[in-house]
């Protein structure tokens, strides 16, 4: 389970009913929802929440560094609450399902100096692609 709500409380983030619902919707493992999915789930908990409030709250959470925007393909951006746990993503090429993965090893070590072109590298994002079991079975 991600600790998003706990992190936000620890920061003293003003927890309005709308913000709390958005954070609750995002809280968990392997959560990679689009803004529209966050809104749909938030409405089921708090019917009066507006789409604009959801988008503004997501933008604020990204700016705070508490949620990561994930763009793995041509589809809509997704929001990942596991911003403080280094991980990569496994994406289904058919349905777009995303799972967090934690392979061993250091992906930076796999990039030789000759391929760094003088860059000082601050991070690595790896996306593994394949077909999930549900799509394989279909």
C-alpha positions in Angstrom: 0.0 0.0 0.0 1.4 3.4 -0.8 1.6 5.8 2.1 0.3 8.9 0.1 -2.3 10.0 2.7 0.3 9.7 5.5 2.9 11.6 3.5 0.4 14.4 2.8 -0.6 14.7 6.4 3.0 14.8 7.4 3.6 17.7 5.1 0.7 19.6 6.7 -1.2 19.6 3.4 -4.6 21.2 3.9 -6.9 18.2 3.7 -10.2 19.3 2.4 -12.9 16.7 1.7 -12.1 16.9 -2.1 -8.4 16.6 -1.7 -8.8 13.7 0.8 -11.0 11.8 -1.7 -8.5 12.3 -4.6 -5.7 11.1 -2.3 -7.8 8.1 -1.2 -8.5 7.1 -4.8 -4.8 7.2 -5.6 -3.6 5.4 -2.5 -2.5 1.8 -3.0 -0.1 -0.5 -4.9 0.1 -0.6 -8.7 -2.2 2.4 -8.9 -1.8 4.1 -12.3 -5.1 5.9 -13.0 -5.9 8.5 -15.6 -7.3 11.9 -14.5 -10.7 10.8 -15.8 -10.5 7.5 -13.8 -9.6 9.4 -10.7 -12.6 11.7 -11.2 -15.0 8.8 -11.8 -13.8 7.1 -8.6 -13.8 10.3 -6.6 -17.4 11.1 -7.7 -18.5 7.7 -6.4 -17.2 8.8 -2.9 -18.1 12.5 -3.1 -20.7 13.2 -5.8 -20.2 16.9 -5.8 -16.5 16.9 -6.7 -15.8 18.6 -10.0 -13.5 17.5 -12.8 -11.6 20.8 -12.4 -11.0 20.1 -8.7 -9.6 16.6 -9.5 -7.3 18.0 -12.2 -6.1 20.9 -10.0 -5.5 18.5 -7.1 -3.5 16.1 -9.4 -1.4 19.0 -10.6 -0.7 20.1 -7.1 0.3 16.5 -6.0 2.6 16.3 -9.0 4.2 19.7 -8.2 4.7 18.6 -4.6 6.5 15.5 -5.8 4.0 13.2 -4.0 2.6 11.7 -7.3 4.3 11.0 -10.6 2.9 11.6 -14.0 3.5 8.4 -16.0 3.3 8.5 -19.8 4.1 5.0 -21.1 2.7 5.4 -24.6 0.3 7.5 -26.7 -2.5 7.0 -24.2 -3.5 9.5 -21.4 -1.1 10.3 -18.7 -1.5 8.2 -15.6 -0.8 9.2 -12.0 1.4 7.0 -9.7 1.4 7.6 -5.9 4.5 5.6 -5.4 6.7 8.6 -6.1 9.1 7.9 -3.3 9.8 4.3 -4.0 12.2 3.7 -7.0 10.6 1.4 -9.5 10.0 0.7 -13.1 6.9 -0.2 -15.0 5.6 -3.2 -16.9 3.0 -2.3 -19.5 0.5 -4.4 -21.4 0.8 -3.5 -25.1 -2.8 -4.5 -25.7 -4.9 -3.1 -22.8 -2.5 -0.7 -21.2 -2.4 -2.3 -17.8 0.5 -1.1 -15.7 2.3 -2.8 -12.9 5.2 -1.6 -10.7 8.3 -3.8 -10.9 11.5 -3.7 -8.9 14.2 -5.6 -10.8 17.5 -6.1 -9.2 20.6 -4.4 -10.5 21.5 -0.8 -11.5 20.2 0.3 -14.9 22.7 3.2 -14.9 25.5 0.7 -14.8 24.2 -0.7 -18.1 24.8 2.5 -19.9 28.4 2.8 -21.0 30.2 6.1 -20.6 30.5 6.3 -24.4 26.7 6.4 -24.6 26.2 9.1 -22.0 27.4 11.9 -24.3 28.7 13.9 -21.4 25.4 13.9 -19.6 25.3 13.9 -15.8 22.5 11.4 -15.3 20.1 12.0 -12.4 17.7 9.1 -13.0 16.5 6.3 -15.1 13.0 5.3 -16.1 12.6 1.8 -17.6 9.3 0.5 -19.2 9.0 -3.1 -19.9 6.4 -4.0 -22.5 4.5 -7.3 -23.0 1.0 -8.8 -23.0 -0.7 -9.3 -19.6 -2.3 -12.7 -18.7 -5.8 -11.4 -19.3 -5.1 -10.3 -22.8 -3.2 -13.5 -23.5 -6.2 -15.5 -22.4 -8.7 -13.5 -24.5 
